[in-house]
């Protein structure tokens, strides 16, 4: 009898321990991404975070901000003035007959403004293009000579010296 009682107590303790909640260190995986989206002649920068299980909140006191969440804005003081303003790309052929082909090595996420200037600085051609990684421009109506091609996306600029045969 004593043995049955002892076995039943041990069984109850084992059963309760098996179902009891225990404290564990655990972290949910967090993932996310960032995208530039171009719509209705405007570009939008979208960030998403997966795994953040609460709302975000900003608490401001004495000029300091405390933000909850994985996504944090970049502080203007963190940006340095030596940022690269060159739009990375290449063009061909040069000299050209009619068409110029431009390819960009970086993501194009906003409107491209294309301007062709002659050697006196006069504007020969101006056009805007939706965000694309490649441009094919027809300059068949341009007379022979030297030109400067300027392609702008926001504050970045691509410059090319062109020769029309």
Contact map, one row per residue, 1 for C-alpha under 8 A:
111110000000000000000000000000000000000000000000000000000000000000000000000000000000000000000000000000000000000000000000000000000000000000000000000000000000000000000
111111000000000000000000000000000000000000000000000000000000000000000000000000000000000000000000000000000000000000000000000000000000000000000000000000000000000000000
111111100000000000000000000000000000000000000000000000000000000000000000000000000000000000000000000000000000000000000000000000000000000000000000000000000000000000000
111111110000000000000000000000000000000000000000000000000000000000000000000000000000000000000000000000000000000000000000000000000000000000000000000000000000000000000
111111111000000000000000000000000000000000000000000000000000000000000000000000000000000000000000000000000000000000000000000000000000000000000000000000000000000000000
011111111100000000000000000000000000000000000000000000000000000000000000000000000000000000000000000000000000000000000000000000000000000000000000000000000000000000000
001111111110000000000000000000000000000000000000000000000000000000000000000000000000000000000000000000000000000000000000000000000000000000000000000000000000000000000
000111111111000000000000000000000000000000000000000000000000000000000000000000000000000000000000000000000000000000000000000000000000000000000000000000000000000000000
000011111111100000000000000000000000000000000000000000000000000000000000000000000000000000000000000000000000000000000000000000000000000000000000000000000000000000000
000001111111110000000000000000000000000000000000000000000000000000000000000000000000000000000000000000000000000000000000000000000000000000000000000000000000000000000
000000111111111000000000000000000000000000000000000000000000000000000000000000000000000000000000000000000000000000000000000000000000000000000000000000000000000000000
000000011111111100000000000000000000000000000000000000000000000000000000000000000000000000000000000000000000000000000000000000000000000000000000000000000000000000000
000000001111111110000000000000000000000000000000000000000000000000000000000000000000000000000000000000000000000000000000000000000000000000000000000000000000000000000
000000000111111111000000000000000000000000000000000000000000000000000000000000000000000000000000000000000000000000000000000000000000000000000000000000000000000000000
000000000011111111100000000000000000000000000000000000000000000000000000000000000000000000000000000000000000000000000000000000000000000000000000000000000000000000000
000000000001111111110000000000000000000000000000000000000000000000000000000000000000000000000000000000000000000000000000000000000000000000000000000000000000000000000
000000000000111111110000000000000000000000000000000000000000000000000000000000000000000000000000000000000000000000000000000000000000000000000000000000000000000000000
000000000000011111110000000000000000000000000000000000000000000000000000000000000000000000000000000000000000000000000000000000000000000000000000000000000000000000000
000000000000001111111000000000000000000000000000000000000000000000000000000000000000000000000000000000000000000000000000000000000000000000000000000000000000000000000
000000000000000111111100000000000000000000000000000000000000000000000000000000000000000000000000000000000000000000000000000000000000000000000000000000000000000000000
000000000000000000111110000000000000000000000000000000000000000000000000000000000000000000000000000000000000000000000000000000000000000000000000000000000000000000000
000000000000000000011111000000000000000000000000000000000000000000000000000000000000000000000000000000000000000000000000000000000000000000000000000000000000000000000
000000000000000000001111100000000000000000000000000000000000000000000000000000000000000000000000000000000000000000000000000000000000000000000000000000000000000000000
000000000000000000000111110000000000000000000000000000000000000000000000000000000000000000000000000000000000000000000000000000000000000000000000000000000000000000000
000000000000000000000011111000000000000000000000000000000000000000000000000000000000000000000000000000000000000000000000000000000000000000000000000000000000000000000
000000000000000000000001111100000000000000000000000000000000000000000000000000000000000000000000000000000000000000000000000000000000000000000000000000000000000000000
000000000000000000000000111110000000000000000000000000000000000000000000000000000000000000000000000000000000000000000000000000000000000000000000000000000000000000000
000000000000000000000000011111000000000000000000001000000000000000000000000000000000000000000000000000000000000000000000000000000000000000000000000000000000000000000
000000000000000000000000001111100000000000000000011000000000000000000000000000000000000000000000000000000000000000000000000000000000000000000000000000000000000000000
000000000000000000000000000111110000000000000000111100000000000000000000000000000000000000000000000000000000000000000000000000000000000000000000000000000000000000000
000000000000000000000000000011111000000000000000111000000000000000000000000000000000000000000000000000000000000000000000000000000000000000000000000000000000000000000
000000000000000000000000000001111100000000000011110000000000000000000000000000000000000000000000000000000000000000000000000000000000000000000000000000000000000000000
000000000000000000000000000000111110000000000011100000000000000000000000000000000000000000000000000000000000000000000000000000000000000000000000000000000000000000000
000000000000000000000000000000011111000000001111000000000000000000000000000000000000000000000000000000000000000000000000000000000000000000000000000000000000000000000
000000000000000000000000000000001111100000001110000000000000000000000000000000000000000000000000000000000000000000000000000000000000000000000000000000000000000000000
000000000000000000000000000000000111110000111100000000000000000000000000000000000000000000000000000000000000100000000000000000000000000000000000000000000000000000000
000000000000000000000000000000000011111000111100000000000000000000000000000000000000000000000000000000000000100000000000000000000000000000000000000000000000000000000
000000000000000000000000000000000001111111110000000000000000000000000000000000000000000000000000000000000000110000000000000000000010000000000000000000000000000000000
000000000000000000000000000000000000111111110000000000000000000000000000000000000000000000000000000000000000000000000000000000000000000000000000000000000000000000000
000000000000000000000000000000000000011111000000000000000000000000000000000000000000000000000000000000000000000000000000000000000000000000000000000000000000000000000
000000000000000000000000000000000000011111100000000000000000000000000000000000000000000000000000000000000000001000000000000000000100000000000000000000000000000000000
000000000000000000000000000000000000011111110000000000000000000000000000000000000000000000000000000000000000010000000000000000000000000000000000000000000000000000000
000000000000000000000000000000000001111011111000000000000000000000000000000000000000000000000000000000000000110000000000000000000000000000000000000000000000000000000
000000000000000000000000000000000001111001111100000000000000000000000000000000000000000000000000000000000000000000000000000000000000000000000000000000000000000000000
000000000000000000000000000000000111100000111110000000000000000000000000000000000000000000000000000000000000000000000000000000000000000000000000000000000000000000000
000000000000000000000000000000000111100000011111000000000000000000000000000000000000000000000000000000000000000000000000000000000000000000000000000000000000000000000
000000000000000000000000000000011110000000001111100000000000000000000010000000000000000000000000000000000000000000000000000000000000000000000000000000000000000000000
000000000000000000000000000000011100000000000111110000000000000000000010000000000000000000000000000000000000000000000000000000000000000000000000000000000000000000000
000000000000000000000000000001111000000000000011111100000000000000000110000000000000000000000000000000000000000000000000000000000000000000000000000000000000000000000
000000000000000000000000000011110000000000000001111100000000000000000000000000000000000000000000000000000000000000000000000000000000000000000000000000000000000000000
000000000000000000000000000111100000000000000000111110000000000000000000000000000000000000000000000000000000000000000000000000000000000000000000000000000000000000000
000000000000000000000000000001000000000000000000111111100000000000001100000000000000000000000000000000000000000000000000000000000000000000000000000000000000000000000
000000000000000000000000000000000000000000000000001111100000000000000000000000000000000000000000000000000000000000000000000000000000000000000000000000000000000000000
000000000000000000000000000000000000000000000000000111110000000000001000000000000000000000000000000000000000000000000000000000000000000000000000000000000000000000000
000000000000000000000000000000000000000000000000000111111000000000011000000000000000000000000000000000000000000000000000000000000000000000000000000000000000000000000
000000000000000000000000000000000000000000000000000001111100000000111000000000000000000000000000000000000000000000000000000000000000000000000000000000000000000000000
000000000000000000000000000000000000000000000000000000111110000000111000000000000000000000000000000000000000000000000000000000000000000000000000000000000000000000000
000000000000000000000000000000000000000000000000000000011111000011110000000000000000000000000000000000000000000000000000000000000000000000000000000000000000000000000
000000000000000000000000000000000000000000000000000000001111100011100000000000000000000000000000000000000000000000000000000000000000000000000000000000000000000000000
000000000000000000000000000000000000000000000000000000000111111111000000000000000000000000000000000000000000000000000000000000000000000000000000000000000000000000000
000000000000000000000000000000000000000000000000000000000011111110000000000000000000000000000000000000000000000000000000000000000000000000000000000000000000000000000
000000000000000000000000000000000000000000000000000000000001111100000000000000000000000000000000000000000000000000000000000000000000000000000000000000000000000000000
000000000000000000000000000000000000000000000000000000000001111110000000000000000000000000000000000000000000000000000000000000000000000000000000000000000000000000000
000000000000000000000000000000000000000000000000000000000001111111000000000000000000000000000000000000000000000000000000000000000000000000000000000000000000000000000
000000000000000000000000000000000000000000000000000000000111101111100000000000000000000000000000000000000000000000000000000000000000000000000000000000000000000000000
000000000000000000000000000000000000000000000000000000000111000111110000000000000000000000000000000000000000000000000000000000000000000000000000000000000000000000000
000000000000000000000000000000000000000000000000000000011110000011111001000000000000000000000000000000000000000000000000000000000000000000000000000000000000000000000
000000000000000000000000000000000000000000000000000000111100000001111100000000000000000000000000000000000000000000000000000000000000000000000000000000000000000000000
000000000000000000000000000000000000000000000000000101111000000000111111000000000000000000000000000000000000000000000000000000000000000000000000000000000000000000000
000000000000000000000000000000000000000000000000100100000000000000011111000000000000000000000000000000000000000000000000000000000000000000000000000000000000000000000
000000000000000000000000000000000000000000000011100000000000000000001111100000000000000000000000000000000000000000000000000000000000000000000000000000000000000000000
000000000000000000000000000000000000000000000000000000000000000000101111110000000000000000000000000000000000000000000000000000000000000000000000000000000000000000000
000000000000000000000000000000000000000000000000000000000000000000000011111000000000000000000000000000000000000000000000000000000000000000000000000000000000000000000
000000000000000000000000000000000000000000000000000000000000000000000001111101100000000000000000000000000000000000000000000000000000000000000000000000000000000000000
000000000000000000000000000000000000000000000000000000000000000000000000111111100000000000000000000000000000000000000000000000000000000000000000000000000000000000000
000000000000000000000000000000000000000000000000000000000000000000000000011111100000000000000000000000000000000000000000000000000000000000000000000000000000000000000
000000000000000000000000000000000000000000000000000000000000000000000000001111110000000000000000000000000000000000000000000000000000000000000000000000000000000000000
000000000000000000000000000000000000000000000000000000000000000000000000011111110000000000000000000000000000000000000000000000000000000000000000000000000000000000000
000000000000000000000000000000000000000000000000000000000000000000000000011111111010000000000000000000000000000000000000000000000000000000000000000000000000000000000
000000000000000000000000000000000000000000000000000000000000000000000000000011111110000000000000000000000000000000000000000000000000000000000000000000000000000000000
000000000000000000000000000000000000000000000000000000000000000000000000000000111110000000000000000000000000000000000000000000000000000000000000000000000000000000000
000000000000000000000000000000000000000000000000000000000000000000000000000000011111000000000000000000000000000000000000000000000000000000000000000000000000000000000
000000000000000000000000000000000000000000000000000000000000000000000000000000111111100000000000000000000000000000000000000000000000000000000000000000000000000000000
000000000000000000000000000000000000000000000000000000000000000000000000000000000111110000000000000000000000000000000000000000000000000000000000000000000001000000000
000000000000000000000000000000000000000000000000000000000000000000000000000000000011111000000000000000000000000000000000000000000000000000000000000000000011100000000
000000000000000000000000000000000000000000000000000000000000000000000000000000000001111100000000000000000000000000000000000000000000000000000000000000000001110000000
000000000000000000000000000000000000000000000000000000000000000000000000000000000000111110000000000000010100000000000000000000000000000000000000000000011001110000000
000000000000000000000000000000000000000000000000000000000000000000000000000000000000011111000000000000011100000000000000000000000000000000000000000000000000010000000
000000000000000000000000000000000000000000000000000000000000000000000000000000000000001111100000000001111100000000000000000000000000000000000000000000000000010000000
000000000000000000000000000000000000000000000000000000000000000000000000000000000000000111110000000001111000000000000000000000000000000000000000000000000000000000000
000000000000000000000000000000000000000000000000000000000000000000000000000000000000000011111100000111100000000000000000000000000000000000000000000000000000000100000
000000000000000000000000000000000000000000000000000000000000000000000000000000000000000001111101000111000000000000000000000000000000000000000000000000000000000000000
000000000000000000000000000000000000000000000000000000000000000000000000000000000000000000111111000110000000000000000000000000000000000000000000000000000000000000000
000000000000000000000000000000000000000000000000000000000000000000000000000000000000000000111111000000000000000000000000000000000000000000000000000000000000000001110
000000000000000000000000000000000000000000000000000000000000000000000000000000000000000000001111100000000000000000000000000000000000000000000000000000000000000001111
000000000000000000000000000000000000000000000000000000000000000000000000000000000000000000011111111100000000000000000000000000000000000000000000000000000000000001111
000000000000000000000000000000000000000000000000000000000000000000000000000000000000000000000011111000000000000000000000000000000000000000010000000000000000000000011
000000000000000000000000000000000000000000000000000000000000000000000000000000000000000000000001111100000000000000000000000000000000000001111000000000000000000000010
000000000000000000000000000000000000000000000000000000000000000000000000000000000000000000000001111110000000000000000000000000000000000111110000000000000000000000000
000000000000000000000000000000000000000000000000000000000000000000000000000000000000000000111001011111000000000000000000000000000000000111100000000000000000000000000
000000000000000000000000000000000000000000000000000000000000000000000000000000000000000000111000001111100000000000000000000000000000011110000000000000000000000000000
000000000000000000000000000000000000000000000000000000000000000000000000000000000000000011110000000111110000000000000000000000000000011100000000000000000000000000000
000000000000000000000000000000000000000000000000000000000000000000000000000000000000000011100000000011111000000000000000000000000000111000000000000000000000000000000
000000000000000000000000000000000000000000000000000000000000000000000000000000000000001111000000000001111111000000000000000000000000110000000000000000000000000000000
000000000000000000000000000000000000000000000000000000000000000000000000000000000000000111000000000000111110000000000000000000000000100000000000000000000000000000000
000000000000000000000000000000000000000000000000000000000000000000000000000000000000001110000000000000011111000000000000000000000000100000000000000000000000000000000
000000000000000000000000000000000000000000000000000000000000000000000000000000000000000000000000000000011111100000000000000000000000100000000000000000000000000000000
000000000000000000000000000000000000000000000000000000000000000000000000000000000000000000000000000000010111110000000000000000000011100000000000000000001000000000000
000000000000000000000000000000000001110000100000000000000000000000000000000000000000000000000000000000000011111000000000000000000011000000000000000000000000000000000
000000000000000000000000000000000000010001100000000000000000000000000000000000000000000000000000000000000001111100000000000000000110000000000000000000001100000000000
000000000000000000000000000000000000000010000000000000000000000000000000000000000000000000000000000000000000111110000000000000011110000000000000000000001100000000000
000000000000000000000000000000000000000000000000000000000000000000000000000000000000000000000000000000000000011111000000000000011110000000000000000000111000000000000
000000000000000000000000000000000000000000000000000000000000000000000000000000000000000000000000000000000000001111100000000001111000000000000000000001111000000000000
000000000000000000000000000000000000000000000000000000000000000000000000000000000000000000000000000000000000000111110000000011111000000000000000000011110000000000000
000000000000000000000000000000000000000000000000000000000000000000000000000000000000000000000000000000000000000011111000001111100000000000000000000011100000000000000
000000000000000000000000000000000000000000000000000000000000000000000000000000000000000000000000000000000000000001111100001111000000000000000000001111000000000000000
000000000000000000000000000000000000000000000000000000000000000000000000000000000000000000000000000000000000000000111111111110000000000000000000001111000000000000000
000000000000000000000000000000000000000000000000000000000000000000000000000000000000000000000000000000000000000000011111111100000000000000000000011100000000000000000
000000000000000000000000000000000000000000000000000000000000000000000000000000000000000000000000000000000000000000001111110000000000000000000000011100000000000000000
000000000000000000000000000000000000000000000000000000000000000000000000000000000000000000000000000000000000000000001111110000000000000000000000000000000000000000000
000000000000000000000000000000000000000000000000000000000000000000000000000000000000000000000000000000000000000000001111111000000000000000000000000000000000000000000
000000000000000000000000000000000000000000000000000000000000000000000000000000000000000000000000000000000000000000001111111100000000000000000000000000000000000000000
000000000000000000000000000000000000000000000000000000000000000000000000000000000000000000000000000000000000000000111100111111000000000000000000000000000000000000000
000000000000000000000000000000000000000000000000000000000000000000000000000000000000000000000000000000000000000000111100011111000000000000000100000000000000000000000
000000000000000000000000000000000000000000000000000000000000000000000000000000000000000000000000000000000000000001111000001111100000000000000000000000000000000000000
000000000000000000000000000000000000000000000000000000000000000000000000000000000000000000000000000000000000000011110000001111110000000000000000000000000000000000000
000000000000000000000000000000000000000000000000000000000000000000000000000000000000000000000000000000000000000011100000000011111000000000000000000000000000000000000
000000000000000000000000000000000000000000000000000000000000000000000000000000000000000000000000000000000000001111000000000001111100000000000000000000000000000000000
000000000000000000000000000000000000000000000000000000000000000000000000000000000000000000000000000000000000001111000000000000111111000000000000000000000000000000000
000000000000000000000000000000000000000010000000000000000000000000000000000000000000000000000000000000000000011100000000000000011111000000000000000000000000000000000
000000000000000000000000000000000000010000000000000000000000000000000000000000000000000000000000000000000001111100000000000000001111100000000000000000000000000000000
000000000000000000000000000000000000000000000000000000000000000000000000000000000000000000000000000000000001100000000000000000001111111000000000000000000000000000000
000000000000000000000000000000000000000000000000000000000000000000000000000000000000000000000000000000111111000000000000000000000011111000000000000000000000000000000
000000000000000000000000000000000000000000000000000000000000000000000000000000000000000000000000000011110000000000000000000000000001111100000000000000000000000000000
000000000000000000000000000000000000000000000000000000000000000000000000000000000000000000000000000011100000000000000000000000000001111110000000000000000000000000000
000000000000000000000000000000000000000000000000000000000000000000000000000000000000000000000000001111000000000000000000000000000000011111000000000000000000000000000
000000000000000000000000000000000000000000000000000000000000000000000000000000000000000000000000001110000000000000000000000000000000001111100000000000000000000000000
000000000000000000000000000000000000000000000000000000000000000000000000000000000000000000000000011100000000000000000000000000000000000111110000000000000000000000000
000000000000000000000000000000000000000000000000000000000000000000000000000000000000000000000000011100000000000000000000000000000000000011111100000000000000000000000
000000000000000000000000000000000000000000000000000000000000000000000000000000000000000000000000111000000000000000000000000000000000000001111110000000000000000000000
000000000000000000000000000000000000000000000000000000000000000000000000000000000000000000000000010000000000000000000000000000000000000000111110000000000000000000000
000000000000000000000000000000000000000000000000000000000000000000000000000000000000000000000000000000000000000000000000000100000000000000111111000000000000000000010
000000000000000000000000000000000000000000000000000000000000000000000000000000000000000000000000000000000000000000000000000000000000000000011111100000000000000000010
000000000000000000000000000000000000000000000000000000000000000000000000000000000000000000000000000000000000000000000000000000000000000000000111110000000000000000111
000000000000000000000000000000000000000000000000000000000000000000000000000000000000000000000000000000000000000000000000000000000000000000000011111000000000000000111
000000000000000000000000000000000000000000000000000000000000000000000000000000000000000000000000000000000000000000000110000000000000000000000001111100000000000011110
000000000000000000000000000000000000000000000000000000000000000000000000000000000000000000000000000000000000000000011110000000000000000000000000111110000000000011110
000000000000000000000000000000000000000000000000000000000000000000000000000000000000000000000000000000000000000000011110000000000000000000000000011111000000001111000
000000000000000000000000000000000000000000000000000000000000000000000000000000000000000000000000000000000000000001111000000000000000000000000000001111100000011111000
000000000000000000000000000000000000000000000000000000000000000000000000000000000000000000000000000000000000000011111000000000000000000000000000000111110000111100000
000000000000000000000000000000000000000000000000000000000000000000000000000000000000000000000000000000000000000111100000000000000000000000000000000011111000111000000
000000000000000000000000000000000000000000000000000000000000000000000000000000000000001000000000000000000000000111000000000000000000000000000000000001111111110000000
000000000000000000000000000000000000000000000000000000000000000000000000000000000000001000000000000000000001011110000000000000000000000000000000000000111111100000000
000000000000000000000000000000000000000000000000000000000000000000000000000000000000000000000000000000000000011000000000000000000000000000000000000000011111000000000
000000000000000000000000000000000000000000000000000000000000000000000000000000000000100000000000000000000000000000000000000000000000000000000000000000011111100000000
000000000000000000000000000000000000000000000000000000000000000000000000000000000001111000000000000000000000000000000000000000000000000000000000000000011111110000000
000000000000000000000000000000000000000000000000000000000000000000000000000000000000111000000000000000000000000000000000000000000000000000000000000001111011111000000
000000000000000000000000000000000000000000000000000000000000000000000000000000000000011110000000000000000000000000000000000000000000000000000000000011110001111100000
000000000000000000000000000000000000000000000000000000000000000000000000000000000000000000000000000000000000000000000000000000000000000000000000000111100000111110000
000000000000000000000000000000000000000000000000000000000000000000000000000000000000000000100000000000000000000000000000000000000000000000000000000111000000011111000
000000000000000000000000000000000000000000000000000000000000000000000000000000000000000000000000000000000000000000000000000000000000000000000000011110000000001111100
000000000000000000000000000000000000000000000000000000000000000000000000000000000000000000000111000000000000000000000000000000000000000000000000011110000000000111110
000000000000000000000000000000000000000000000000000000000000000000000000000000000000000000000111000000000000000000000000000000000000000000000001111000000000000011111
000000000000000000000000000000000000000000000000000000000000000000000000000000000000000000000111110000000000000000000000000000000000000000000111111000000000000001111
000000000000000000000000000000000000000000000000000000000000000000000000000000000000000000000011100000000000000000000000000000000000000000000001100000000000000000111
